[in-house]
Amino acid sequence: MAQYMSPDGTISVPDDLTLTSFLADHAEQEEYRAAYRFVDYSHDADGSIEELSWRSLATASNAVAARLRQVTAPGDRVAILAPQGLHYVIGFFAAIHAGTIAVPLFVPALSGHAERLRAVLADSNPRVILTTAGAAESVRDMLRAIATADRPRVIAVDAVPVSLGQNAIHIEHTADDVAYLQYTSGSTRTPVGVEITHRSACTNVAQMILAGRLDMGIRSVSWLPLYHDMGLVMIMFPMLCGGQITLMDPMAFVRRPYRWIRQLADEAVHGRTFAAAPNFAFALCAERGLPPAGEQVDLGNVAGLLNGSEPVTMDAIDKFTAAFAPYGLPATAIKPSYGMAEATLSVASIAAGAAASAIHLDRSALAKGHAVPVDAGAAGGVSLVSCGQPIPDQWLVIVDAASGAELPDGCVGEIWLHGNNIGRGYWGRADETREVFGNKLQTRLETSSHADGVAENGTWLATGDLGVYLDGELYITGRRKDLIIIDGRNHYPVDIEATVSQSTPAIRDGYVAAFAIASKPCDSGSGTAGELLIVVAERAVGSSRMDSAVVVEAVRAAVARTHHIPVSDFRLVPAGTIPRTTSGKLARQACRAAYLAGEFC
């Protein structure tokens, strides 16, 4: 970690350090040792392994970078629209190595996200698209809707002559140059591109190493999409810290979750191993990912499994821990975490030696902005999983968004962030960048301020997330834009969605969207417009014979009993109906728009 640390122990990325600074050294020192591995399950149920050595990665990256230098200028955008695999890795690092700005995206064949892809391409305006020979035709088909003169050039990574990479590419970079644009998931709005600098990315990887007490050179396994911030940062660990990562396609995991477990165990044979996944993956593995009878699996060397990207539940954590404890999984392995694209990725996580834990808060007090602990079995209690503490050199304050004043522990407010891992702003959106990234704390707490160490004129990122500190632990309560306000009381969609999921076995757990729509004066009965609660839920597998009227009644009764509010309208829809982002999150605002457009009738 010496290259990332200053003498006082803080993280300090040198001004000339970039994401590919160590590529040549790795190629010289490690040469033919595998850096990136991909397990291909498309033709073999047991998977066929493809490996990319440091020498091969350097040669291929240099070749593609040299080709890019022929048709681009520094700062041009280069979009990666390649299938999950080693060519994606080469394309991403080659674009950065060439001095262009990488835009990690996905192939047009990704179901249900063609509109998002077109919007992001229009926003980033890439000069070149990097893909593979096998996916090139689908990319060109998509581009036919663009005027010929405005179309980006399409280059297949696997068709670039290796001979172009015999000589190393040397481009003048600084740590504060933009390395790539990370487009947000679009769970609450149209996706925007976060400008991630080399300093931001290098800092965040160093923060994660320190927070998790991970080894330089640690191995990892990931099925996460490489266009998603969590999946993308995972491939930076080998590049910046040495080590090795094994990749697989997301659908290979979803179809057979045990594949992830098997690869974790295989890598753990060589030493400490870590990985990351959203909450649903842990529940899925507990249900469908257990080793076949008689197969030997040892997970004792799994140092940490980050659980983030979506609301974390103790139910999923407990099920996973219990399911894999017989195979040596440490009780402290799962690490509930909080992060976001605007902060590169990681923001907070529980301590390396800590086990996941939850607290129960009084629902009525929480609706008024106060965290009041209650017993686990108390009526009206809300369970929230601790996200621990901010990672090293990351400042996180809870703020009254209206006044800009720091709130004391126990009060719910908007989460604001400060640190070198924060992105530079939003691509092409100066006004929104100032609004989100350029905030100033108007007042700080006189004692126990979480802003201590940040200059008075320091700027803060307003995340749009709501959270609270309690007894030194951070808890995430929801999103400001998703907050449902009925009769002057705040209600969190995640809380309502959990109640609906548990109300009847006819509803798919985790596939519920709760949101509000404006009511007319006559609807509210008070002469003034307010908000009405709408709930859309997907049917569980095998529940088609259950009477819909019974399901509706169970949902209405559960929400009224637990939250003391009426469900104005409830729609039970087939599986796969509720819109989700490319990273799998519920897209509540998109669901709301679809409802208002009459798509769930």
HELIX and SHEET records of a PDB file:
HELIX    1   1 ALA A    2  TYR A    4  5                                   3    
HELIX    2   2 LEU A   23  GLN A   29  1                                   7    
HELIX    3   3 TRP A   54  VAL A   71  1                                  18    
HELIX    4   4 LEU A   86  HIS A   97  1                                  12    
HELIX    5   5 ALA A  114  SER A  124  1                                  11    
HELIX    6   6 ALA A  136  LEU A  143  1                                   8    
HELIX    7   7 THR A  148  ASP A  150  5                                   3    
HELIX    8   8 VAL A  157  ALA A  159  5                                   3    
HELIX    9   9 VAL A  162  GLY A  165  5                                   4    
HELIX   10  10 HIS A  198  ALA A  211  1                                  14    
HELIX   11  11 ASP A  229  MET A  234  1                                   6    
HELIX   12  12 MET A  236  CYS A  241  1                                   6    
HELIX   13  13 PRO A  250  ARG A  255  1                                   6    
HELIX   14  14 TYR A  258  ALA A  268  1                                  11    
HELIX   15  15 ASN A  279  ARG A  288  1                                  10    
HELIX   16  16 MET A  314  PHE A  324  1                                  11    
HELIX   17  17 ALA A  325  TYR A  327  5                                   3    
HELIX   18  18 ALA A  341  ALA A  343  5                                   3    
HELIX   19  19 ARG A  363  ALA A  367  1                                   5    
HELIX   20  20 ALA A  430  PHE A  437  1                                   8    
HELIX   21  21 ARG A  480  ASP A  482  5                                   3    
HELIX   22  22 PRO A  493  SER A  503  1                                  11    
HELIX   23  23 PRO A  521  SER A  524  1                                   4    
HELIX   24  24 SER A  548  HIS A  563  1                                  16    
HELIX   25  25 ARG A  588  LEU A  596  1                                   9    
SHEET    1   A 9 SER A  48  SER A  53  0                                        
SHEET    2   A 9 ALA A  34  ASP A  40 -1                                        
SHEET    3   A 9 GLN A 244  MET A 248  1                                        
SHEET    4   A 9 ARG A 219  SER A 222  1                                        
SHEET    5   A 9 THR A 273  PRO A 278  1                                        
SHEET    6   A 9 VAL A 302  GLY A 308  1                                        
SHEET    7   A 9 ILE A 334  GLY A 339  1                                        
SHEET    8   A 9 SER A 346  SER A 349 -1                                        
SHEET    9   A 9 GLN A 389  PRO A 390 -1                                        
SHEET    1   B 4 ILE A 101  PRO A 104  0                                        
SHEET    2   B 4 ARG A  77  ILE A  80  1                                        
SHEET    3   B 4 VAL A 128  THR A 131  1                                        
SHEET    4   B 4 ARG A 153  ALA A 156  1                                        
SHEET    1   C 2 VAL A 178  TYR A 183  0                                        
SHEET    2   C 2 GLY A 193  THR A 197 -1                                        
SHEET    1   D 2 ALA A 358  ASP A 362  0                                        
SHEET    2   D 2 GLY A 381  VAL A 385 -1                                        
SHEET    1   E 5 ALA A 405  GLU A 406  0                                        
SHEET    2   E 5 TRP A 395  ASP A 400 -1                                        
SHEET    3   E 5 GLY A 413  HIS A 418 -1                                        
SHEET    4   E 5 LEU A 461  LEU A 470 -1                                        
SHEET    5   E 5 GLU A 473  ARG A 479 -1                                        
SHEET    1   F 2 ILE A 484  ILE A 486  0                                        
SHEET    2   F 2 ARG A 489  HIS A 491 -1                                        
SHEET    1   G 3 ILE A 507  ALA A 518  0                                        
SHEET    2   G 3 GLU A 531  ARG A 539 -1                                        
SHEET    3   G 3 ASP A 569  VAL A 573  1                                        
END                                                                             
